[in-house]
Every structure is written in C-alpha cells, then in structure tokens.
Amino acid sequence: MNETTTGPDLEACGWYVRTKRTDVDTAGWLVADCSTSPHGKEYARLFAASPKLLAASRSFLDAWDDGLEFVTDEYLSNLRAAIALAMQAPAEAPHQVQHVTIAGVNR
C-alpha cells in the first residue's frame, strides 16, 4: 500500500480540477468539483498541486535519508515550483454552475 502511482498533470480551473489541457485533449477530463465548498477554488488549487508537492517533498526526503549533506538548487527549485503551483491564482472556470429544478424539487 506504500506504492504511489502518477497520473496525468492536473490543473485547477475555478472550483474544478481537471487533467491538464493539451493539443490532443483541449478540454481535459474533470477530476473533481469543489463548487459546494465556500473555499472551493482554494481546495481545487491545492488538489491540483498535491501530486507535485508530494513528488518534490518525497524526492528531497529520500535524498536526505540517503545522506544529503547540503541542499542543491535542483531540490530547492522543485520545492519552490510545487509551492508556487499550490499558491497561484486559479484559472477561471469555463462556465458558471447552473442549478435547475427537476420535477419540482430544488437541487
């Protein structure tokens, strides 16, 4: 259960988290919808950044456990990039969430 798998890069778009858009897949796949939370945009941003934060932190700690005597620029730049990703302003959502009434029941 210690195994970590990596998936596609994620990006926050408003309160949504989706796979990063590419030339082949210009829309990306919806991974999470954080719109029900008052802090949904912040949660989406942290959710999208978490794989990179984990990878950078794990890489640094593995090197530390192996006897790293000084911090190299590579480790610092990876950590800074992951933290910047977690703190950046989220992109705007592609459209507003629409709430509809179905069969007289508000949702």
N, C-alpha and C positions, 0 to 999 in steps of 0.2 A: 504494500500500500504506500510505500515511500516513492514510488515511481511517478514522475511528473511528465506529462505529455504536453507538447506545444501545439497549438492550433494556429490558425491564421492571425495576422495582426488585427487588433481591434481599434476602433475609434469611437469617441463619444460624439454624438450629434444631437445637441439639445439634451433631452432626457432619455434618448435612445442610445444603446450600444450596438454597434454592428461591425461586421467584418470590414476591413479597410477596402475602400473602393479602388479598383484597378482599371486598366484599359479593357480588360476582358470582362470584368464584372463591375459595371459603372454604378450599380445601386448598392452592392454589398448585401449581406444577409443579416436580418435582425437577430440579435443575440439576447438582448434584454430590454425591457421597457420599464423605466424608473419613474414614469409620469405620475404614479399615485402617491409619491412621497413629496413632502414640501421641499426637500432638498434633492430632488431627482436629478437635476443637472450635475450637481457635485458628485452624487453617487455614481452616475453614469461615467463621469470623467475618471474617477478612481477605479471603477470596474474595468474600464478600457486600459488603464495604465498598469493594473496589477500584474499581468504576466511579465512585463518588462521590469517592474520593481522587484519581483521575485527573482528573475534571472540575474539582475545586476547584484542584488544582495547575496544570493547564493554563490555566485562566482567569487565575490570578494571574500565571503566567509570560508569558502573552500580553500582559497589561496592562503588565508590567514591560518587556517588549521594545518596547512602544509608547510608552515614556517615563513610566511611572508614577513620580511624584516622592514620593508618600507612600502608605502603606498605609491603605486605607479600612476602615471597620468591616465592610463587605459582604464583602471578601476574607477578613478575619480570621474572621468568623463562619462563612463557608463552609468554610474550612480546619479550624476548631475542630470544627464539626459532623461533618465527614468523619472526622477523627481520633477523635472520641468514638464514632462508629459502629464504627470498627475496633477500639476498645478495650473496648466494652461487653461485659458478660457475655452469653454466648449463651443463647437460649431453650432450653428443654428439648426433646429430641427427642420426637416424638409417640408413639413406641413403641420398645421395645428391639429391637435387631437379633437375629433368630433364626437360628441356624445349624442346618442339618438334614443328615442323612445320606441320600444318594441312591444307591441301588444298591450299598450297602456302601462307598461312597467318602466319606470325611470331607471337607467343604468348609469 
